[in-house]
Amino acid sequence: MDESGTTKAAVASDGSGSDKSEVQRYNPAEIEPRWQAKWDAQPNLYAAEPHTSGKPKFYCLEMLPYPSGQLHMGHVRNYAIGDALARFMRMRGFNVLHPMGWDAFGLPAENAALKNNTPPREWTLKNIAQMKVQMKRIGYSYDWAGTEIATCLPDYYRWNQWFFLKMVERGLAYRRSSKVNWCPQCATVLANEQVVGGCCWRHEEQIVEQRELEQWFLRITKYADELLDGLDTMPGWPEKVRTMQRNWIGRSEGAEVSFHVTAMANTAPITVFTTRIDTIFGATSIQLAPEHALVKEWVKTDAELGTAVATMIAEQKAARETGDIGNIEKHGVATGKTAINPFNGETLPIWVANYILADYGTGAIMSVPAHDERDFEFAQKYGLAVKRVVAPNVDTDELALPYGEEDDAVLIDSGEWTGEAVLEAQEKMARFAEEHGFGKKTTTYRLKDWGVSRQRYWGTPIPMVYCSNGHAAGAGHEGVKAGGVVALPESALPVLLPEQIEITQEGGSPLGKVPEFVNTTCPVCGGPARRETDTMDTFVDSSWYFYRYTDARNSAAPFDSEKANYWFPIDQYIGGVEHAILHLIYSRFWTKVMRDLGMIANSEPAERLFTQGMVIKDGAKMSKSKGNVVSPDLMIEKYGADATRMYALFAAPPDRDLEWQEEGVAGISRFLARVHRLVGKYTPNVRYVETGVHGDEIAAGQFAGQTVAGAALLRTLHQTIAKITEDFNGRWHFNTCIAAIMILVNEVYAAEAAMDSGEVSPATIAELLRTLTLLLVPFAPFLAAELWKDLGETSDVFLEPWPVADAELARESEIEIPVQVNGKLANVIKLAADADEAAIKEASLADEKVAARLEGKTIVKHLVINKPSGKLVNLVVK
């Protein structure tokens, strides 16, 4: 380093490194903490304006993280995408809400408490503090002071309890006994959505068991149709996410048909659900699930049947636990009983089959082997009849079975419906069944009600009690549900979690072992009662958190409706596709419930959803469980926060997976050093131009009559503005945005001699460097703030208007025009961009290569064609 504080830096115009110029040293370790301290002293720097501001709003949201204690580069990428967009929209003049909080309840805190003997609250709040420091160090523009929430704090979870009480009032929350998914490692219940391939979503090798427990459920199925149909009104969501939700909701249109059991007058009929009632004349047996109610009765008097059924139940359990229930080897046992087909009076044998599930549809099917692959396989195995009743609407001698087509197919051997088109017959036959009292048209869903009970400590207490006097006559308990289940009044909220508690994974919820929590009084009669010791699924917390952000300090309500209605729907939501079902479908349900409570006007939470690609290292998604995480702290220490976040945006388009390479961060750091040197060198030129005078204010004056060098630089500058603006408004290819900035910087470096000699005016240099600085704001905010100060500006660079591309300045002085002869390219000529048609024709004929193609030929047509991609000359000769 010399006396002036500069040092020799090896940087080249391609970012690789060996420029002979002396440059001021770029030192992010000095620049970035200084600016962060300045921003920390301005707690409202990124605060949104009030909802009454009258400005257009933009709600930019990334999914809130679980406070595990450390960010990794996967997090950095997700939040960098949202932060770039939020900064851009602020500069575009929008009122931007960009909040952050913590999804702070959940199992990992309890596991850490067991491992480290640290209370979950202490562990969680410590992790939040660590991660918040990391996020600030990376320079994310969150409104910490106005929006930060932690779902584990009473001022948040009391509203979980409030919503639960509202759902109880409306019949949307209820308690029943059911088979549930149980993870032995978690020692708690899992929702269906949390079981992946038969294993726990958190413990990927832990087989999930089935247990019978009393549980609280939320009636999400009430909104099944609206959740499904609403997907067609959400073009801003990725089609893959909407498809995943459609499949999960799984609506099936069909009919229920009752088959009476032969010679058993007191036995309820067997009800089957079918989507193909048109095939009912082809039914050759009835098959029941091993746990069907009738089967349970029959095995009481049939030991042989009981043994076979017990085996099938064990097979189903094993198949569920390994996640391959659909691929189970199909077999069954005949019951010796029969049922009557109500359409034709035929007697059908009743079987019990291991591939029929009690909790899917009605737990019974009519088996139509000729037109269903599973039924065909079963019939072939046991020699059951195969009766074809559907055929193509064309003559054919050969027809492979099973044949399952519906379109352009007709019924055969189907009584009065023979000859009918399949789709028409389905409607008529369902109506016939309903008119004659043995069936009805109906709809079934794969979606089940959401089980929210968890036998864990670190979650929201469920605000219900069980009164000891609940069954007693009188005692002021009119209207209390069976079992003495009593909802707490809103005035009793929040029900607080006790802070000192022994956590084990045995014997149910840890809360059940805390007498001072469990023992309470009934709010109805004042008698002794016990609290519910289950806590809520943590997906309750994340189903509505983004509404709380709009009014995070409200102590009287979850949020103010006017504020929420101003901000919602979310303009851009950003997060991983792995949340397509777990989180996103629950948040859509919660939104519809709040709408029906009159709290909000919107029916969907987010206008647009973006699912970013993963960060890949060593061939796998970067995650703590894989042991392949890269800490942003290490990258920041070596290369700076700007380089770290800018690499996350540059290395791949945001919707694609990013292959992690540290060399890429180093390359971005070298590029930022080049920018820093460039601005430092020409700061005197910029300060020479009156501060505060920009762009169009000087374009007409000092930009008029530009030299060739000056015009070329301005052209590239405004083309860069146009490209970045277009990308932010459309496809979000931030990698090409940053590449465009690199090209601009390269061209400025290439013009240094012209700039040093005075060929490029100070006004042009000022415009170049000021605008370059503004273009860097979404990507490298620390450096942008430093350069803005160095350029003599005193305002917050983040609040400056986004540059506007001047079409005249961006226009190319020359254009390239392909010349074709009889459709084949002869040459590409260069002409002034404003050349007229006559000049273009003349230049095309004068070109040597074109002239050689024309020698000895007659020109039939000579056309200048204007295409979206530019001009084209077409010569037709003979």
N, C-alpha and C positions, 0 to 999 in steps of 0.2 A: 504494500500500500504506500502511495506517495503522500506528500505533504497536504494535498488537497482532499485526501480521504478517498481517493479512487484507487482502483486496483486493476491489474490486467485481467480481463475475463475472456475465456475461450468460448465464444458463441459465434455461430455462423448463421447466415440467413435461412438455412434449412433447419436450424435448431440443433445441429449436431456439434458445432463447436469450434471455430478458430478464427474469430474476428480479430484483426490487429489493432482495433481502436481501443483507447482507454475508456472504460465505462465505470460509472458509479456502482458500487457493489449493491446487489439486491440481497437484502437480509430479512427474510420473512420472520425470523425469530425475534427481531427487534420491532419490525413494522406491525405485525399482527396483534401481539399482546397490547401494544400501545393503543391501537384503535379499538380493541375489545373493551379495554378499560374505559375509553371515552364513551362507547355505546352503552356500557353498563350504567354509566352515570346519567343516561337519558332513558329512563324506564319506559317512556311513552314513544320512543323513536319509531317503533313498528306498530303502534296501536292503531286500530281501525277508527275511523271517525264515527260519530253517533249514527244510528239508523235513520235519524231525521236530517241527515246532511244534504239529501237531495242528489247525491252523487250516484252514478251507477256502481253497483257492488260487484265484488268478485270474492267468493269464498273458496279459498285454496286449502286443501286438507290432505295431509298424509296420515295413514293409519297410526294410531298411537302405539308406542312400544311397551312391551313388558320390561320392567326395570330389573334386568338381569345383572346390572352392575357395569357392563362394558359394551360400548358400541363396537361393531365390526364394519368392514367395508361394505357389506350388504346393506346395513342401515344407512351408511353414508350416501350410497347411491340413491336409495329411495328418497331420502330427505333433500338431497341436492337437486333432484328433479323438481320437487315441489317448491324449493326455495328459489330456484331460477325463475320459475313461472310467477311466483308471488312478487319477486322484485320487478320483473318485466311489467306486470299488470299495474303495480303502483306507479311506475314511470309513465304508463299509458294513461294515467289520470283516474284509475278506478279506486274506489274505497275497498281496500283489501283486508279481509279477515284471514289471518294465517296463525292458527293457534297450535298449541302443543300441550300434551298431558301424559298421564301414565296409567296403563292398564295394570293396576298395582295389586289386585287380589290374585290368588291362585296357588296352585300346588307347589311350585318351586320354592316359594318362601317357607312353606312348612317343611319341605325336604331339607332346606338349608338350616332350619331351626334344629332338626334332628341331627344333622351332621355337625353343625358348628356350635350348638347350644346357644343360639342367638334368637331372641324373640322375633317372629315374622315382621312385626311393625318396624322394629329397629333395623333389621336386615333390609327391608324394602325401602325405608326412607333414606338409609345410607346409600343404597344403590341409585336412587333417584338423584340424590345430590351429586354423585359421581358422574352420572350420565348427562346431567344438565350442564355440568362444567365442560364435558366433552362437546356437547352440542353448541354451546356458546363459543368454544374455541374454534369450531369449524365455521362459525359465522352465519348460522341460520337466522333468518329474520323473523323469529317468533315473537309474538306479544306475550312475553312471560308474565308481566305484571298484571295484565288484564284477563288472561284466559287460562293460565295453567291450572290443571286439575289433577288430583290423584284419587283414583276410584276407591282406595282403601281408607280414605278419611271420612268421618261422619258427615261432613257438610256435602259430600257427594252421595254416599250410600244410603243416607236417610231417604233420598228421592227414589232409589231402587225400591225401598220398602213402601213408599207412598204409591208408586206405580203398581206394586203388587196388590195393595189394598184396593186400588181402583179396579184391577182385573178381577179380584174376588167379587166385588160388587156387581160386576157385569157378567159373571159366570165364565170369565176367561182364565181364571186360576182355580184349580180344583185338586183334590187329593183322591187317589185311588191306589189299590194294590195292582201291581203289574210286574211282568218280567222285565228286568232291567239288565243293562250291560254293566258288568262289574270288573274293574281293573284291580287285580290283587296288589300291584305295586302302588297304584294311586290310593288304594283302599277306599274307593268311592265309585259312585255311579257315573257312567258316561252316557251322553246323548248318542242317538244313532249316528249322528253326523261326526262324532268323535271316535268312531270305530272304523279303522281303515284296514281292509283286508283281514278282518277278524281280530286285529290287534289294536292296542291303545294308540291313539294319535300322538301321545307323548313318548310312550315306550314301545318302539316299533317292533320289538320282538316278543312283547308280552301278550299272550292270548287272552282275550276278554271272555269272562265267564257270564253265564246267565243266572240271575237270582230273582227271587220273588220278594218285593219290598213295597211298603207303603211309600208313595212318592207324591210330590207336588208337580203338577203339570200346567203348562200354559197352552191354551187352546188355539194353537197356530193354525190348525186345520180349518177353523172358521173362515180364515182368509185364504184358503188354498186356491180357490178360483181366481181371486183378485191378484194374488201373488203370481199366478201363472199368466193370466191375461195381461197383467201390467208389463211383463217382459216385452210385449210387442210395442209398447209405447216408450221404450228406452233405447233409441238408436245410439246414444252416446256411451252405452256399455259394450264391452267386447262381446262378440257373438259367442265365444267359447264360454264365457261366464254365464250368459243367458241360457245356453244349451245345458250346462251343468245344472242350473237351477230347474229348468224344465224337466230334466230327467229325474231330479231328486223329488220334485213335487209329484211327478208320475201320474197325471190324470188319465184314467181309462174310462171311455164311454162304453156302456154295455147294458146288460139286463140281468136281473136276478130271477131265477126260476126255482120253484119248489118241487121236489120229487118226494112223493109220499112213500114211506117204507112199507113194504108189503106185510100184511098180516100182523101189524103192530099198531093197533088203533090209538093207543095212548102215547105213541112216540111222535115227537115233533118231526115235521117234514125236513128233509135235507135241502137247504138252500144253497144253490151254487151261483157264482157270478161268472158271466161269460161275456167276452167282447164279440163272440161269434154265435149269437143265437140262431143264425141262419143254418148252422151245421148240426142242430140238435137232433135231426132225424138220423144223423150218423153216429150218435152216442151209443157206445156198446158196453159201458160200465160207468159206475160212480166211484170216485176215489176220495177218501177222507184223510185228513191229516192225523197222525198218530195221537195228537192231543185234542182232537175234536170231541165235543161234549158227548156225542153218541158213542164214540169209541170208549170213552171213560166209563160209560154205563155198561157196555157190552163185555168189557174185560172182567167185570166183577163176577160174571157167571161163566166165563170161558177162559180157563187157565192157559190153554194153548195159545189163544189169541193174545192173552195178556203178555206172555213171554215174547212173542214176536213184536208186539207193539213196544214193549220196553226196550228191545234191541234197536228199533227204529228211532225212538226218542234219543237214545244214546248216540246213534249215528248222526242225527241232526245236530245235537249239541257239539259233537266233535267237528262237524263240518262248519258250523257257525264260528267256532273258535279258531279254525284255520282259514276262514274267509272264503271257502270254496263251496258254499251251500248250493250254488247253481250247478256245480259240476259233480254233485253227489252221484254215486252209482245207484241207479234207480232199481228198486225192488219193492215188493209188497206182499200182502197176504189177503186171501179171500176171507170174508167174514161169514159166508154162508147165508147172508141176508140179501134181499133184493129191494129195488125201488121201481116205481112206475114212471115212465117218461110221460109227462102230461100232454105232450103233443100227439103221440101216436098210440099210447097205452102199452107200449112194449115194456117187458120186465127186464131190468138191468141188474147185473150182479154188483154188489157193493164190496169194494176193496179198501184196505188201508195201505197207503203208499208213503214211502219215506221222503219223497220229493215234494209232498204237499205240506205247506206250512200253515199252522193254526192261526198265525197273526197276519196272514196275507189274504186279502179278500174275505171269504167266508170260511176258509179252512176246508172247502170241498170243491171238487170240480166234476164236470161231466167229461168223460174221456172220449174224444173223437179221433181215433187213430189215423183215419184217412186224411185228416187235415190239420194235424198238429204233430210236430216232430217228437216232443217228449212222449205224447200219448202213443205214437206209432212205435217208438222204441219199447215202451212198456208192453204194448199189445203183442209185439213180436216175441218178447221174452216169455210171455205167459200164454200164448196161443189164443188171445182174445180176438173176437171178430173185428174185421176192418170193413166198414161200409162207406162207400164213396157217395157223397151227396152234393158236391160242388164240382163243376166242370168248366173249362174255358168256353167262351161264347163263340167257338169256332170248331169245325169238325177236326178231330184228331184221333188217330188210332192208338197212339201211345201216350200215356200220362204217368209220369213218375209220382209216386206217393212218398211222403205226404204232400198234398197240394194245398197251399195256403193262400192263393191269390183271392183278392176281393174285386178289384177293378176288372171290368170286361169278363166277369164270371157269372154263371147262372146256376140255379139249383136244379138237381135231378133227384128223383125218388124222394120227394119231400112233400107228399100230399098235395093240398091245394096250392102250395107255393111252388110247385115244380114249374120250371121255365122262367121264374122271376129272376130279375137281376139281383145279385147278392146284396148290394147296398140298399136297394128298395125293400127287399125281403126282410132285412134286419129291422127296419122301422115297422113294417106291417106285423111281423111276428112278435115283437115286443109289445105292440099295442094289443094284439090278440091275447097274449098271456095276461096282460093287465085286465082286459075286459072280462076274462074268464076266471080271474081271481087266483091264478097260480104263478104270477110273475109281475114284474114291473121294470120299466126302463130306469137305469140308475147309473151313477158314476162312482168310481172308487179312486183312491189316491195312494201313492206310495208314501207320501208325507204323513208322519205321525205327530201327535201332539208332543210338545217340547217338554221333556222331563228336566226340571230345574233343581231338584233336590240333590245336594251333595253332602256326604257325611264327613265334612272337613271343617276345620276351624277358620281358616283365613279366607273368609268370604262374607257376603252380606247376610246377617241374620234374617230369617223369614219371620215377619211380624204377626205370628199366629200363636195362640196358646190353647191348651187342652184343659178344660175346666173339670174338676172332680165332680161337680154337681151337674154336669151337662146332661146326664140321663135322668136326673131327679124330676119328678112332677113339680110344677110350680117353680119356686126358687128364682123367679124372675128370668127364666131362660126360654121364654117363648121365642120360637124362630131360630134357636141355636141348632146348628147342624148335628146330625148323629155323631156320637163320639165326643161331644163337648167341644168341638172345634170352634174357636172364637177368634175373630179378627180384632186386633188392637185398634183403638181409636187413633186418628192422625196426631192427636195431642201427645200420644205416648212415643212418638218417633223423635229421634232415632233410637232403635234398640241397639245399644252399643255392644260391641265385642269386648269381653274382658281382656285386659292386656297381659296379665300374668296367668299363664295356663300351661299345663303339661301336655305336650303333643305326643301322641302315640298313633300307630296305625292299626290298633286293635280295639275291638269292642265298640264300633260305631263312632259317632262324632265326638271329638274331644270336648265339645261344649257340654255334652251329657254328663261329664264328670266334674262340672263346676256348679255346686249346689246353689251358690248365690246368683248364678245366671238362670239355672233351670227353674228354681222355685219362685213363683210369683203369685199374683192374685188375678182372678177373673175380672175383666173390665165390665162384665154384665152384672154378676151377682156379688162380686167381692169375695167369693170363696177361694179356696186354694186351687191353684192351677200350675201347670208346668209349661214352660216355653217350648216351642219347636226348636230342636237342636240341629236340624239340617240347615245348611247355608245355601245361598243361591249359586247356581252355575255362573262362572265369571263371564260368560258371554252375555249375561244380563247387563253387566257394566258397560260393555262395548256396543250395546244395541242402541244407545241413545246419547252417548257422551258428546257427540258433535253438536247436539242442541244445547247442552249445558255450556259449551264454549261461547255461545252468543250472549250469555248472561251469567258468567261463572261465579259472581259474588252475590247472587240473589239468595237471601236466607228465607224468603217467604214462599217461594215456588221453585220448581225445577228450572224455569226460565220464564221470561216475559214473552207473551205471544206476539206482540208487535215486533219485538226485536227478531224473534225467530222467523216470522213471516217475511221480514225484510231480507234476511240472509239466505233463507232456504228457497229452493233446493241448493245443495252444495254445487258450486259451478264445476269444480274439478276435484275428484277424490282419487288418491293414489295409494296403491298397496299391492301386495302379492296375490296372484291368482289362487293360491292355496286357501284363501279366505272366501272363495266363491260361494260356498255353502255355509260353513260354520258361522261366519260373522255376517256376511252380506244378506243372507236370507232372513236372519233374525232381525237385523236392523230395518229391513223393509217391513217386516211384521210389526215392529215396535212403532214405526212411523204411522202405519195405518191405525193402530190402536190410539195413538195420540191425536190423530186427525179426528177419530170418532169421539174422543173425549172433548173435542172443541178447542184443543190447545194449539193446533197448527192448521194451515190451509193446504199444504202439499201432501201428496199421496206417496211419493217416492223420495228417498233421502238425497239422492245425488243425480244431477243432470248428466254428468259424464264421469266415467270410471276409467282409470288407466292402470293396467297391471304391468309393472316393470319386469324386465328380465332379471334373472338371478346373477349373482357374482359367483363364478366358478373358480375353484382352486384345487389343484391335484385331482381333477376329474370329477369333483363333487361340489354340490351347493355349499357355499361358505356358511358354516354354523358351528356353534360351540359343541354340539353333540358329535360332529364329525372331527373335531379337533384341528380344523384347518383355517381358523379365523386369522385375519390380519387386523391388528389394532390400528385405528386411525391415529392414535397418539404417537406411535412409532413413525408413521409416515409424516405426520406434522412436524415432529422433531427433526426429521432428516430433510424434508423438502418444503414444509410450510402447509398451512391449511388450504390456501387457494389452489396450490398444485394438487393437493389430495382430492378436493372436491371437483376440480376441473377435470382431472383424469377420469373420475367416475362418470362424467358427462361426455367425455371425448372418446373413450376407448371403444364404445359400441353404441348403436342406436338404443334408446332407453327401453324399447320393447324387446330387445334381444338379450340373450345371456352375454355376460362380460367375462372373458377369460383374464383372470388377474395376472398382471405382470408389473412388478415394481419398477422395471426400467421405464415403463410408460409414465409413471409419476415423476421420475427424474427428468424425462424429456419435457414434460409440461413445465417443470420448475425452470429449466434452461430457457424455455420460451418466455416465461414471465420475466426472467432476468433481462432478456433482450428488450422487452417492452419498457421495463424500468429504465434501462440505459438510454433508450431512444427519447423518452420524455425528458429525462434528466438533461440530456445534451441540448435539447431545443427549448427548454423552459424560458430562457431569456427572450427568444423570438416570440413566444406565446404571450409573455407578460407585456411585450411591447404593444400588442393589440389590446384595445380597451377591454377590460374585464367585464363580462356580462353581455358582450355583443357576440352573437352566434348566428350560424346558419343563414337563414333567409334574410336577416338584417344586413348582412354584408355581401350577400350573393350578387345583388344587382350592381354594387359598387366595386369593391376590390376584387371580386371574382370575375368581373367582366374583363374580357381581353386577356385571359390566362395564357401563359406560355404553354407549349406542348407538354412539358413536364408537369406543370401545375394542374392542367386539365386532366392529364392521365391519372394523377393521384386522386383528384376529386371524383373522377369517374369510378375508380375502384372503391373509394370510400362509400359513395352513395349506392353502388351496387351491393356492397356488403351490408349496409343498413337494410336495403330492400330484402336481401336474402334472409337475414336473421329475423326480421319482422315477420316475413312470410312463414318461416319455420315455426316460430312461436305461436302463430295463429293457426297452424295446421298440423303438420306431421311430427313436430317435436324432435327432429333429427339434430339434437344439440351438437352431436359430433361434427356435422357439416357446418353448423354455425361457427364453432370454434375453428374449424379448418379455414373458413372464410376470413376470420380475423387474422389467422396466421398468414394467409396469402396477402392480406392488406399490409401487415407488418413487413413482410418480405419486400413488397413493392416500395414501401417507404424507405427501407434500408437501401434498396437498389437506387433510389433517387437521392441518396445523401449528398453526392457531389453537386447535383443541381440545387439542393436546398442550401448547401454551404456557400455556393457561389452567388446566391441571391436570385437565381432563375425562378425559384418557387417563392412566392411572396410570404411575408410573415403572417398575413391573414389566412392564407391557405394552410400554412403549417399549424397555426392556432386551431383552425377548424378541424384539421386532421387529428391532432392529438387530443383535443377536447372530446371529439366524437368517439375516437378510439377508446378513451377512458369510460365514456358512458356505455359503450357496447360491452365493456368488460364487467359491468356491475352485476349482471345475473350470474356470472361464472366465477369471478375472482373479486369479491367485494372489498377485501382488505386492500389489495393493490389499487383498486379503483379509487378508494377513499384517499390513499396516500398520493396518488398521481394528481387527483383533483386539487388537493391542497397545494402540491408542488406547482400546479399551473396557475396558482394565485386565486383560486376560488375559495369562498368562505361558506358556501351553502353545503347542506348534506347531499352528497352526490346521488343518494338513493331516492331523493325527492325531486330530482331534476326531471324534466320531461324527456321521454324517450326520443332519440333522433328520428327525424322524418326524412325519408328518401326523396330527393329532388329528381324527378323523372328527366328533366333537361340535363342536369349535371351527370346523371347516370347513363345517359344515352351514349352508345358507342360512336366514335368518330368514323370508324371503318367497320364494314361488315363483310363477311365471307359469303359468297353466292356460288353454289354448285351449278355447273353447266352440264346438261345432259344432251347427248346426240343419240336420237332414236332410243331413248330410255337408258342409255349407258353413260356413266359419269366420264366426262372428257377432262375436266379440270375444275378447280375452285379458284375464282377470281376475287380480289379485294377491291372494294370501292368505298367512296364516302357514304356514310349512312343515309344521307339525304339525296343520294343520286336518284334521278327520275328514271322512268322506264326507257326512254330513248337512250340515255347515257349507259344504262345497263346493257341494252341490246348492242350498242356500239362497242362497249368494252368486251362483251362476250365474243363478238366476231373478230376482234383484234388480237385475242389471245392466241399464242402460237400453237398450243396443243389443240385448241378447238379448231383453228384454221386447218391444221393437218387432217383432222377428221372430216372436214367439209370439202377437201380438195377433190375436184371432179364430180361433185354431187350438186343436186338442186335442192334448195331449201323450200320445203312445202309449208312449214309453220315455224314461227319464231315467237315463243310465248314467254312472258315473265309472270310467274305464278307466285302469289302471296300465300304462304302457308303459316300456321301457328308457330312453327319452328323457325321461320324466316323466309327469305325469297329464294326462288329456284328458276333458272332459265332452262327451257326445254326447246330443243331444235329437232324438228322432224325433217329428214332429208330422204331423197331417193336418187 
